[in-house]
Amino acid sequence: MPEPRNIRVLIADDHQVVRVGLRAIIDGEPDMEVVGEAADGPAAVAAFVAHRPDITLLDLRMPVLSGPHVITEMRRHSPDAQIIVVTTYDADEDVFRAVQAGARGYILKDTFTEGMLEAIRNVHAGRRLIDPQLAARLMDRINERSLTAREIAVLGAVARGMTNREIGAALAMGEETVKAHLKHIFSKLDVSDRTEAALIAVQRGLIRI
C-alpha cells in the first residue's frame, strides 16, 4: 500500500507573524505540509496556480485584491478549490461574501492549533466548516431582505452624520427620495431610527466608517 499523501497547504495572509505561526503549526503535523505563502491577493492567486494546494488558508482582508475576489479567482482556475477563510473579522456581510464566493470554511484567528488543524482535516475530507454562531448569523443574513446599493449608499451617508439634505445633494436625489430610502432601510433592518440603523449596518459589515 502506498503511503498517504500529505495535505498540502497554502497560507495567504498579509501579516508575516501569522504566516510564521501557521507554518510552524502545520509543518509540525505528520500528515500536513506548507507548500507556499503569499502576502497579498494577486500573489495568493499566483501561488495557488503554481502549487495547486489541497487547502488554502486565506485572510479575508488581503491587500490589492480582497478575500472574496481571491476566492473567485482561485475557483475560476480550480472549481473544486478548498479554501478556508481565516480572519479576525466576523461581520455578517464578510461571512456572507466569503461563503457566497465559494469558501469551504470560515474560522476566526483565535481558533489556533487544535481548531485550525481540525478545520484543515475536515475541509480536506469534503466537509464544510463554519463556526456555529457564524453559521446561524449567516442564515439570518441569507433570509433577510437585502438592501439595495442605493440604500447602502444612503446608510453610509447617515453613518457619517449627514442630514437628509446633505445626502440628497451628495447622491443627486431629492429629500423626499432620501426619506423614502430611509423608510425602506428601517423596515428591512427592523429598526426605528437613523442611529440604530447605522449601528446595525456597521455591526453586520454592510458599511465601514
Secondary structure by P-SEA (a helix, b strand, c coil): ccccccbbbbbbcccaaaaaaaaaaaaaccccccccccccaaaaaaaaaaccccccccccccccccaaaaaaaaaaacccbbbbbbcccccaaaaaaaaaacccccccccccaaaaaaaaaaaaaccccccaaaaaaaaaaaacccccaaaaaaaaaaaacccaaaaaaaacccaaaaaaaaaaaaaaaccccaaaaaaaaaaaccccc
